[in-house]
Amino acid sequence: MNSARPESIVISGSHSAPADASAKETASVLLLAAEALQIEADAILALRDRLDATFARAIEIIMHCRGRVVVSGMGKSGLIARKIASTMASTGTPAIYVHAGDASHGDLGMVTREDVFIALSNSGETEELLLIVPVIKRQGARLIAITGNPASTLARLAEVHLDAHVDKEACPLNLAPTASTTAALALGDALAVVLLERRGFSSNDYARSHPGGSLGRRLLTHVRDVMRVGAAIPTVTADTPLTEALHEISRKGMGMTAVLGASGELLGVFTDGDLRRLIDERRELQGIVMADVMHQNPHSIGPDKLAAEAADVMEQHRVNQLVVIDHEGALVGALHIHDLTTSKVI
């Protein structure tokens, strides 16, 4: 009896059999993945259709909370609870995560009568949550439950119950929490988004809670934080010979120099690009002074503008440098695109 695997059979020097098997396997993988995504998408759409005044009631309870939102769960629901608490905290709603198991061993001390407690459990019968819920209610904290079973003990004990029921899990065995955790997470996101809007939470507020992120850098970094100042600014006067100006440009490494008047006022700038144009025009460089070749009214920005705005100006005008001037038009700094990349604004 031939026990060779079909993949090892070669017919007329062709390897089409393994290729066909691989194509079928790929198709099977993609079909299973598509089915899983469809099940989870359907679960979220079903939530949308179930939204009612109960959800609005949950929002009002949280909006009137004078303490924090405490989110809790066990297992996979605990992981979702942690994510919901994190999302709320970063979007203007003070929130923390408390592990349901740890809560009955001391961490329940984190919960006060001023708080709102959100309990997550797909079954609504999680023992660890049911153990602490009576204590939470006795001390006066408000209770919101997110479960997949409106008839569950947790749902009945809660002041507000949000129904996260799903018809089936994305798991082929209908066992592993998949669609149910996606539904709970989506409900948590919906709460956070509505709360964000109700609180008038802005992108600047978001940046303040994310100072280490790219958005934080873009929204919190101002031109004055990254511009070059003092002796680091390349400057010459209107009567400076071109050859000397080129030395100043080289020393300061900005590819440009500001041109100042007798009183220190900004008259214009001269850049590497201007030099290339002079060379292209085959002009004699000896005897040229800055007043002859500088361009007036250079692109500029104020020191209190966001560094991200400076990046936009550079991109719009296709320049790599900007002079920084105050409200009176005085030169106070200079900015190169490398300063923005170094500070990770762009």
C-alpha positions as CSV (number, residue, x, y, z in Angstrom):
1,M,0.0,0.0,0.0
2,N,1.4,3.3,-1.0
3,S,1.5,5.7,2.0
4,A,3.0,8.7,0.2
5,R,1.4,12.0,0.9
6,P,-0.5,13.6,-2.1
7,E,1.9,16.6,-2.0
8,S,4.8,14.3,-2.8
9,I,3.3,12.9,-6.0
10,V,4.9,14.3,-9.2
11,I,3.1,13.8,-12.5
12,S,5.0,14.5,-15.7
13,G,7.4,16.8,-13.8
14,S,4.6,19.0,-12.7
15,H,4.1,20.4,-9.1
16,S,0.5,21.4,-9.7
17,A,-1.0,19.1,-7.1
18,P,0.8,20.9,-4.1
19,A,-0.1,24.3,-5.7
20,D,-3.8,23.3,-5.9
21,A,-3.8,22.0,-2.3
22,S,-2.2,25.3,-1.2
23,A,-4.8,27.3,-3.0
24,K,-7.6,25.4,-1.4
25,E,-6.0,25.8,2.1
26,T,-5.7,29.5,1.5
27,A,-9.3,29.8,0.4
28,S,-10.4,27.8,3.5
29,V,-8.4,30.1,5.8
30,L,-9.8,33.2,4.2
31,L,-13.4,31.9,4.4
32,L,-13.1,31.1,8.1
33,A,-11.6,34.5,8.8
34,A,-14.4,36.2,6.8
35,E,-17.0,34.3,8.7
36,A,-15.5,35.3,12.1
37,L,-15.4,38.9,11.1
38,Q,-19.0,38.8,9.8
39,I,-20.2,37.3,13.1
40,E,-18.5,40.0,15.1
41,A,-19.7,42.7,12.8
42,D,-23.3,41.4,13.1
43,A,-23.0,41.4,16.8
44,I,-22.1,45.1,16.8
45,L,-24.8,46.0,14.4
46,A,-27.3,44.2,16.7
47,L,-26.2,46.4,19.5
48,R,-27.0,49.5,17.5
49,D,-30.5,48.3,17.0
50,R,-31.0,47.7,20.7
51,L,-29.9,51.2,21.8
52,D,-32.6,52.9,23.8
53,A,-33.3,55.1,26.8
54,T,-31.4,52.7,29.0
55,F,-28.1,53.7,27.4
56,A,-29.0,57.4,27.8
57,R,-29.7,56.7,31.5
58,A,-26.2,55.1,31.9
59,I,-24.7,58.3,30.3
60,E,-26.6,60.5,32.8
61,I,-25.4,58.5,35.7
62,I,-21.8,58.7,34.7
63,M,-22.0,62.4,33.8
64,H,-23.3,63.1,37.3
65,C,-20.6,61.0,39.0
66,R,-18.6,63.0,41.5
67,G,-16.0,60.3,41.9
68,R,-14.6,57.9,39.3
69,V,-15.9,55.2,37.0
70,V,-14.7,51.8,38.3
71,V,-14.8,49.1,35.7
72,S,-14.4,45.5,36.6
73,G,-14.7,41.9,35.3
74,M,-13.1,38.5,35.3
75,G,-11.2,36.6,32.6
76,K,-11.7,38.0,29.1
77,S,-14.4,40.3,30.4
78,G,-11.7,41.7,32.8
79,L,-9.5,42.5,29.8
80,I,-12.3,44.3,28.1
81,A,-13.0,46.2,31.4
82,R,-9.4,47.3,31.6
83,K,-9.6,48.7,28.0
84,I,-12.9,50.5,28.7
85,A,-11.5,52.1,31.8
86,S,-8.4,53.2,29.9
87,T,-10.4,54.6,27.0
88,M,-12.6,56.6,29.4
89,A,-9.6,57.9,31.4
90,S,-7.9,59.2,28.2
91,T,-11.1,60.9,26.9
92,G,-12.1,63.0,29.9
93,T,-13.9,60.6,32.2
94,P,-11.8,59.7,35.3
95,A,-11.8,55.9,35.4
96,I,-9.9,53.0,36.9
97,Y,-9.9,49.2,36.4
98,V,-10.3,46.9,39.4
99,H,-9.9,43.1,39.1
100,A,-13.1,41.5,40.4
101,G,-11.1,38.8,42.2
102,D,-8.8,41.2,43.9
103,A,-11.7,43.4,44.9
104,S,-12.9,40.9,47.5
105,H,-9.4,40.7,48.9
106,G,-8.9,44.4,49.7
107,D,-9.1,46.3,46.4
108,L,-12.7,47.1,47.0
109,G,-11.4,49.9,49.2
110,M,-10.7,51.8,46.0
111,V,-14.5,52.1,45.5
112,T,-16.3,55.0,47.2
113,R,-19.9,56.1,47.5
114,E,-19.1,58.8,44.9
115,D,-18.2,56.3,42.2
116,V,-20.0,54.5,39.4
117,F,-19.2,50.8,39.2
118,I,-19.5,49.2,35.8
119,A,-19.5,45.4,36.0
120,L,-18.8,43.2,32.9
121,S,-19.9,39.6,32.7
122,N,-21.3,37.8,29.6
123,S,-23.2,35.3,31.7
124,G,-24.2,37.8,34.3
125,E,-23.4,35.2,36.9
126,T,-19.7,35.7,37.5
127,E,-19.2,34.6,41.1
128,E,-16.5,37.1,41.9
129,L,-18.7,40.0,40.8
130,L,-21.8,38.8,42.6
131,L,-19.8,38.5,45.8
132,I,-18.8,42.2,45.8
133,V,-21.9,43.8,44.2
134,P,-23.9,43.8,47.5
135,V,-21.1,45.6,49.3
136,I,-20.8,48.2,46.4
137,K,-24.6,48.9,46.6
138,R,-24.6,49.2,50.4
139,Q,-21.9,51.8,50.3
140,G,-23.9,53.9,47.9
141,A,-22.0,53.5,44.6
142,R,-24.1,53.4,41.4
143,L,-24.1,50.1,39.5
144,I,-24.2,49.6,35.8
145,A,-24.0,46.1,34.3
146,I,-23.0,45.0,30.9
147,T,-24.0,41.4,30.3
148,G,-25.2,39.1,27.6
149,N,-28.1,37.9,29.7
150,P,-30.8,40.4,30.7
151,A,-32.4,37.8,33.1
152,S,-29.1,37.3,35.0
153,T,-28.5,38.0,38.6
154,L,-26.1,40.8,37.8
155,A,-28.5,42.4,35.4
156,R,-31.3,42.4,38.0
157,L,-29.1,43.9,40.7
158,A,-27.9,46.7,38.5
159,E,-29.5,50.2,38.4
160,V,-28.9,50.1,34.7
161,H,-28.3,47.1,32.5
162,L,-26.8,47.3,29.0
163,D,-27.6,44.3,26.9
164,A,-24.5,43.0,25.1
165,H,-26.2,39.7,24.0
166,V,-24.8,38.0,20.9
167,D,-26.4,35.1,19.0
168,K,-23.2,33.2,18.7
169,E,-19.5,33.5,19.2
170,A,-17.1,33.7,16.3
171,C,-15.4,30.7,17.7
172,P,-16.4,27.6,15.6
173,L,-17.1,25.7,18.9
174,N,-19.2,28.6,20.2
175,L,-17.2,28.6,23.4
176,A,-14.3,31.0,23.3
177,P,-15.4,34.6,24.1
178,T,-15.0,36.4,20.8
179,A,-18.2,38.1,19.5
180,S,-19.4,38.6,23.1
181,T,-16.2,40.4,24.1
182,T,-16.2,42.5,20.9
183,A,-19.8,43.5,21.7
184,A,-18.9,44.5,25.3
185,L,-15.9,46.5,24.1
186,A,-18.1,48.3,21.5
187,L,-20.6,49.3,24.1
188,G,-17.8,50.6,26.3
189,D,-16.4,52.6,23.3
190,A,-19.9,54.0,22.7
191,L,-20.2,55.1,26.3
192,A,-16.7,56.8,26.1
193,V,-17.4,58.5,22.8
194,V,-20.8,60.0,24.0
195,L,-19.2,61.1,27.3
196,L,-16.4,62.7,25.4
197,E,-18.8,64.7,23.3
198,R,-21.0,65.6,26.3
199,R,-18.0,66.9,28.2
200,G,-16.8,69.0,25.3
201,F,-13.5,67.1,25.4
202,S,-11.2,68.6,22.7
203,S,-8.1,67.4,20.8
204,N,-6.0,69.7,23.1
205,D,-7.5,67.9,26.1
206,Y,-6.6,64.6,24.6
207,A,-3.1,65.7,23.9
208,R,-2.6,66.8,27.5
209,S,-3.4,63.2,28.6
210,H,-1.1,61.8,25.9
211,P,2.1,64.0,26.2
212,G,4.3,61.2,25.1
213,G,2.4,60.4,21.9
214,S,2.8,61.9,18.5
215,L,-0.5,63.7,18.8
216,G,0.6,65.2,22.1
217,R,3.8,66.4,20.5
218,R,1.9,68.0,17.7
219,L,-0.6,69.7,19.9
220,L,1.6,70.7,22.8
221,T,4.9,71.7,21.2
222,H,5.1,75.4,20.2
223,V,7.6,77.1,17.9
224,R,9.4,78.7,20.9
225,D,10.1,75.2,22.3
226,V,12.1,74.1,19.3
227,M,13.4,77.3,17.5
228,R,17.0,78.3,17.5
229,V,17.7,81.5,19.4
230,G,20.5,83.9,20.2
231,A,23.9,83.1,18.6
232,A,22.4,80.0,17.0
233,I,20.5,82.3,14.6
234,P,22.4,83.0,11.4
235,T,22.4,86.8,10.9
236,V,24.2,89.3,8.7
237,T,23.6,93.0,7.8
238,A,22.4,94.4,4.5
239,D,25.9,95.6,3.6
240,T,27.6,92.2,4.4
241,P,29.4,90.8,1.3
242,L,28.0,87.6,-0.1
243,T,31.2,85.7,0.6
244,E,31.0,86.6,4.3
245,A,27.3,85.7,4.3
246,L,28.1,82.2,3.0
247,H,30.5,81.7,5.9
248,E,27.7,82.6,8.3
249,I,25.3,80.2,6.6
250,S,27.9,77.4,6.8
251,R,28.7,78.0,10.4
252,K,25.1,78.0,11.6
253,G,24.1,75.0,9.5
254,M,20.6,76.2,8.6
255,G,21.0,76.8,4.9
256,M,20.0,80.4,5.2
257,T,20.7,83.7,7.0
258,A,18.5,86.5,8.2
259,V,19.4,90.0,6.9
260,L,19.1,92.7,9.5
261,G,19.0,96.5,9.3
262,A,21.0,98.9,11.4
263,S,18.5,98.8,14.3
264,G,18.3,95.0,14.2
265,E,15.1,94.9,12.3
266,L,14.5,92.0,9.9
267,L,15.0,93.1,6.3
268,G,14.9,89.8,4.5
269,V,16.7,86.4,4.2
270,F,19.2,84.7,1.9
271,T,19.2,81.0,1.4
272,D,21.1,78.2,-0.3
273,G,18.4,78.2,-2.9
274,D,19.1,81.9,-3.7
275,L,22.8,81.1,-4.1
276,R,22.1,78.3,-6.6
277,R,19.9,80.7,-8.6
278,L,22.8,83.2,-8.7
279,I,25.1,80.6,-10.0
280,D,22.6,79.4,-12.6
281,E,22.3,83.0,-13.8
282,R,26.2,83.0,-14.1
283,R,26.4,86.2,-12.1
284,E,29.7,87.5,-10.8
285,L,29.6,86.9,-7.1
286,Q,32.4,89.3,-6.1
287,G,31.2,92.6,-5.0
288,I,27.6,91.5,-4.2
289,V,26.2,92.5,-0.8
290,M,23.1,91.1,0.9
291,A,21.0,94.1,0.0
292,D,21.4,93.2,-3.6
293,V,20.3,89.6,-3.4
294,M,18.2,89.0,-0.3
295,H,14.5,88.5,-0.7
296,Q,12.2,90.6,1.4
297,N,9.0,89.5,3.2
298,P,10.3,86.0,3.9
299,H,8.1,83.3,5.1
300,S,7.8,83.6,8.9
301,I,5.9,82.3,11.9
302,G,5.3,83.5,15.5
303,P,6.9,81.9,18.5
304,D,3.6,81.1,20.1
305,K,2.3,79.1,17.1
306,L,2.2,75.3,17.3
307,A,5.3,73.7,15.8
308,A,2.9,71.6,13.7
309,E,1.7,74.9,12.1
310,A,5.3,75.7,11.2
311,A,5.6,72.3,9.5
312,D,2.4,73.1,7.5
313,V,3.8,76.5,6.4
314,M,7.1,74.8,5.3
315,E,5.2,72.2,3.3
316,Q,2.8,74.8,1.7
317,H,5.6,77.0,0.6
318,R,8.2,74.2,-0.1
319,V,10.8,75.7,2.2
320,N,13.0,74.1,4.8
321,Q,13.5,77.2,7.0
322,L,11.4,79.9,8.7
323,V,12.4,83.0,10.5
324,V,10.5,83.5,13.8
325,I,9.2,87.0,14.5
326,D,7.2,88.5,17.4
327,H,4.1,90.6,17.1
328,E,6.2,93.7,16.5
329,G,8.1,92.1,13.6
330,A,11.3,91.6,15.5
331,L,13.5,88.5,14.8
332,V,13.4,86.2,17.9
333,G,14.3,82.9,16.4
334,A,14.9,80.6,13.4
335,L,13.5,77.2,12.6
336,H,14.8,74.5,10.3
337,I,12.8,71.4,9.3
338,H,15.4,69.3,11.0
339,D,14.4,70.9,14.3
340,L,10.9,69.6,13.8
341,T,12.0,66.1,12.9
342,T,14.4,66.0,15.8
343,S,11.6,67.0,18.2
344,K,9.3,64.4,16.5
345,V,6.7,66.9,15.6
346,I,6.9,65.5,12.1
